[in-house]
Amino acid sequence: MSAPVIEKPALRAGAFGNAKALSCRECGHHVELGPHYACPECFGPLEIAYDFGTVTREQIEAGPRNIWRYKALLPVPDDIESSPNTEPGFTRLLKADNLAAELGLTRLWVKDDSTNPTNSFKDRVVACALSAARELGAKVFACPSTGNLANAVAAAGARAGIKTVVFIPSNLEQPKQVNSAVFTDSLVAVDGNYDDVNKLASEIAGEEGGWAFVNVNVRPFYAEGSKTLGYEIAEQLGWRLPDQVVIPVASGSQLTKVHKAFQELVELGLVEAKPYRIYGAQAEGCSPVSAAYKAGVDAIRPVKPDTIAKSLAIGNPADGIYVLDICRETGGAVEDVTDDEVRAGIVLLARTEGIFTETAGGTTVAVLKKLVETGQLDTSLETVVINTGHGLKTLDAVSGAVRPAATIAPTYAAFAATGIA
């Protein structure tokens, strides 16, 4: 199979802002900015390297209330705001006193990304990928997806006026399928799990010229969008880093990029350096990173996903080994929970903080609870838990667990008999 490429046009000056090259995370080899994702020297993954210069808090705070306030820290042009996009980001950071009291934590925040344009954090990464696709002259905007990414890509492509094709496992939750199909007439359901879909997407990218697969041949640009979660958390805390963060793990990219964001903020002098712990959250039915962490090994053994948390159901996570490194280096951990605990986590967050999360968020809240109960997380330290999507996308997960407390006649006597008053 040929390498997935886009025929690169001549790039305009500043097409990728302060980004200067693609750098291999394994050997450090540099590659020119373009539609590349694997190092030609060692086949390691590539990520964006920058020359930021001077970036100030005032400069950021003067920007729009979306991810483009951090455009100086992203691989996007300075005029990014003039290009049609869904303008995601700067979502709320909620002080979760009720949940904190329930779990025995001193200070807890929920970074709620369910309020993004398509109700998940994927709008962030897709916005960066779309910018790269434009600059590289792509004709088709595409992705393999466990659901939320398909929604975000389909919506962003519609907004940008570019042909969009999204590929999903055929057993994906129905609301997520509808959320994609409403934006594009090129939703393709594949009989198989996400890893099968991803393999197919890579094959298509190698055969079809002009296709930008957001998490394949423009993945280095796409992944940088997750850094904005870290930037926002620090800014919304008053330009300081939290003590502990609990983050869901699918491919693992989000966790690694939040860590990268914290490091960049320190290096630029935008926040004070301090120790912090990062924790990864997985569902038991797809927990290869958690299994490796608990076994004390570095290698990730791929698994066949079997969990209700389909947005985390990546059996062979591309960034799994880096998640292990970060969680171990920061003194955190990677933990997993059962499907029943995921459901309980969804209900717990809803009934304490009024936030309806999807199964990924249920996983993260349930892992937070387990980390407290097992003593792996310090309850006296300030903690942030990330909610990555809205519960309306995964209604089936809790539809059997929640129902009306009573069905009654329209009379006061009937109501009084319920004992609710």
N, C-alpha and C positions, 0 to 999 in steps of 0.2 A: 504493500500500500504506500502510495506517495504521501509525503508530509502535507498536512493541511495548510494551504496558503491562500492568500489573496494577492492578486497581481498588484503590487504597490505602485501608486502613481507618484509623481514628484510631490513631495510634501511642502506645504507652505511654511514660512518662517513662524516659529512658535506654535506649530500644530499640536504639540504635546506639552506646552507650558514649560515648567522648570524641569521636566523629565529629560534626562540626558542620554540614557542608554538602558538596555535590558541587561540585568546582571544575574548570573547563575547562582542559585542559593547553595550549591554544593562546592563548585570550584572557583567561583568568583569571576569567571570569564565574562567579558562584556560583548554584547551584540547590539547592532544598531537598532533603533526604535523601528518597529514594524510588526507584521503579523506572525510573530514567532513565539513559541512557548516552551521549546526544549533546547537546551544548550547543545551546540554542534560539537563541543569537545567531550562532554561526559554524559549528555542526555538528561542532566538535571533540570529542574524547573527554573524558569526565568521569572524575575520580578523587576519592577521599575526601580531604577537608580536616579537620584535627583541631584541638582545643584540649586538649593533653595535660595541662597543669598540671605537677605534679611526679611523676616516675616514678623509682624507685630500683632499684638492683641487688638490694637485699635484698627488696624487694616482689616482683620477678620470681622470684628464687630460691626464695621461699616458696610459689610456685604449683605446680600439678601438672606432672608430667613429660610434657607434651604442649603443643600450641600455645596452650592457654588460659593458660599462665603469662605470655603476652604480651597478655592480653586488654585491658589498658589502652592498648595500641597498635593495636588492631584495631576495626573497626566492629561490635562485638558487645556485648550487655548484660552487666552485671556478674554476672548469675546464669546465664551461658552454660553452666556445668558441670552445671546441673540439667536441661538439655534433652538427650534422647537423641541422641548423635552418635557417630561412630567414633573420636573422641579421637586424631587423628593427631599426628605431630610428635615433636620431641626425639629424632630418629634419631641414629645414631652418626656421629661424625667420626673416621675412622680414619687414623692416621699410616701413610702408604704408603711405607715405606722401600724395599721391594723394587722397586716401580714407579719410584720416584725414582732408584734406582741404575741401572735399565735405561735410563732416559731421560736421565740425567746431571743430575738436579735435586738441589739441596741439601736442601730441605725441601718435602715434598708431603703433602697430606691429601686424603682422599676423603670428601665428605659423602654418605653412603649412604642415600638416601631409598627404597630398595627394600624397607625393613623397615616401611613404613607399612601400615595395615590392608588395603588392596587392592594393596599392593606398588608404589606409585608416589607421587610428590610431589603428584599431583592430589587426594589426600585432604585436603591442607591447604586448597586453594582451595575445594573443595566444602564443607568444614565452615563456612567463612565465608559462602558463598552460601546454605547451608541455613538459617543463622541469619537472614539477611536475608529469605529466602522466608517463614519462619515469621512474622517481625515484620510483613511486608507482607500476610499473609493469603492467600498462594498456595495453590491447591488441587492443583496438579500441579507436580512438580519434574522438570525436563527439561534436555536438552543435545544439541547436535551434537558429535560427538567423533571423534578419530582412534584411540580405543581406551581409553587409560588413564582419561580423563575419564568415559567411559561406565561403566567398572567402578566408579569412585569414586561417581558419582551414583547408580547403581543400588543399591549397598551402603548409602550414606547414607540414601537414601529408604526402604529396607527397615527400617533401624534406627529411623528417625524415624516410621515408620508413615504415610508420605505417598505418594500415587500417583506413580509415577515412569515417565517415558517417555524413552528414549534413542535417538538417531539416529546411525548409523554408515555409512561407505562399505561397500558390499557385498563389496569385496575385502579387507576388514580381516583381519589374522591370526586364524586360527581360535581360538587360546587366548584372545585378547581378546574375541572374540564369546561364547565359552562363559562367560568370567568375568563378563560382563554379564548374559547370559540366565539364569544361575543365581540372580541376585538379583531379576530382574524379568521378567514375562511380556509386557512392552511394549518389546521391543527391535526397532527398525525399521531394516532394512538398505536403503540407498538406492543405486541404480545411478548412480554418479558419484564424484568425489573429495571431499575434505573441504570445499572451497569451495562445491561444489554442495549438500552437506548443510547447511552453515551458512546458505546462502541460503534453503533450504527452512525451516529452523528460524525464521529471522527472519520469514518469511511467516506461519507458524503462530502465532508470538507476536503478530503484528499482528491476527490473526483470532480467536484464542481467548482469552477473558478468564480471569484467574486462573492463568495458566501462568507459572512462574518458570524461564526458560531461564538457567542459571547463567552462561553466557558471552555472553549477549545482553542481556536487560533488567535483570539484576542484576549485570552484569559489573563495575562499579566495586567492589562488595563482594567478589565472588569473587576478583578480582585481588589484593586485599590479603593474602590467605592466603599468597601467595608471599613476602611480606616475612619470614615466620617463618623461612625458610631463612637469610636474612641475620642475623637476630637470633641464631639458634642457633649459626651459625658463629662469630660474635663472642663469645658467652658461652662456648662450648666451647673457644675459644682463650684463655680467661682474661680475657675482656672486653677484647679488642683486635681490630683489623681485620687481615685478611691483606694481603699485598702484591699478590697477583694471584689472580683467580678466573676459571675457565673454565666457561661456562654454555651448555647447548644452547639453540638458538633455533628455535622453531616460530612462534607468534604474536609472540614477543618479550617477552611480559608478564613472564615469570619474571625475565629479566635486568634489566628496568627496575625491578622491585620489590625485588630484592636490593640494587640501587643505592640505592633510596629508603630501605630499611631501614638501610643503613650511614649515610646522611645523618641520619636521625632519631636514631640512637644517638649521633652526634656532637653534634647540636643539644641533646639532653637531657642531655649530660654523662655518658653511660653508658660511652663509650669516648673515647680521645684521638683528635683529628683527625690524619690522616696521608694521604699520597698512596697511592692503590691503583689498579691497572689491572684493567679488566674486558674479557674476551674472549668473543666469541660463536662458537658452533660449529654448522655446518650440514652436511647431506649434499649432495654435488655435484648430485644429481638433484632437489634442491629448495633452491636457495641464492640466492634473490633478494636477501637482505640482504648476503650475502658479495659478490655480484656488484656491488652498489651501492657497497659499501665499497672494493672494489678499483678500481672505475672513478672513485672520488672524487666521486660524485654524491650528492645528497640524496634523489632520487626512487627509490622501489622499483618495479621493473617486475615485475608478477605473472607467474608461471610455472605450467606444468602439471606437477605433481609426478611424478617417476619415480625412486623410490628404495626400498630395503628399509627405510629408517628411516621407517616410516609415521607414527609418533607425532610426527615433525617435518615431515610432508608438508603444510604449509600454504603454498600458492602465493602468497597475497596476505596477508601477515602484518600484523595490525592495528597492532602496535607497532614495526614494522620501522624507521620513521624515528627513533624514540626510541632504539632499539638503536644505530643509527649514531651519534647524538649522544653517547651515553654512552661508547661504545667509543673514539670519537675524543677526547672531552674528557678521559678518564682515561688516555690513552696506550696503550690496548689495541688490539684489532683484531677483525675478523670473518673467519673462515677456513672452508673447506669441504674435505671429503674424499670419495673414491670409495666405492662400496659395498664393494669388496674391502678398503679401508682400515677401513671400519666393522666388518666381520667380524674383521679382525685386531685391532682395538681391543677387541672383546669378549673374544677369546681372551687378549690381553695382560693385561687387568685380572684375568681369572679365574686365570691361571697365575702372576701375581706377588702378588696380594693376596687370592685366594680369594673374589672378589666376582663373581657372575654377573650381568652387566648386560644390558639389552635394547639394541636398536639405537640408541636415543638416547644411552645411555651409551657405547656403542661409538663413536659419532660424536664425542662429547666427548673421550674418551681419545685417539682417532686425531688429532683436531685439536690436542690438547695436544702430542702427539708431533711433529706437523708444525710447530707454533709453535716448538718447541725446535730442530728441524732447520733451519728457515729464519731463526733468530735473532730472531724477533719477540717472544719471551718470555725474560725474564731468568732464567737457571737458578740464580742465586745467591739469588733472593728466595723467600720463603715463598709457596707456591701452594696453592690449593684447587681441586679439580675436583669438579663436582656430578654424581652418578649419580642419575638421576631414576626409574629403574624396574628391575624384576627380569627376568632373562633367560628365565625360564620362559614369559614372555608372547610371546617372539619366537623360539621354538626353530627354526623353519624357516630363520632367517638363518644359523645355524651348523651345522645338522644334516648338511649335506654336507661340512663342513670338518673335523669332529671325528668320530672313530670308534674302536673298540677297536684297540689297537696290534697285537693278534694274537688269533686264535681257535685254541685248542690242545686237545689231549687232556688228560684229568685226570691227567697224570703229571709227575714232576719233570723227566724227560728232555726232555719237550716244552717245559716252561717254560724250561729251560736253553738250549734251542736258539733261543729268541727273542732272546737277548743282552741282555735287560732287566736281569738281575741285575748 
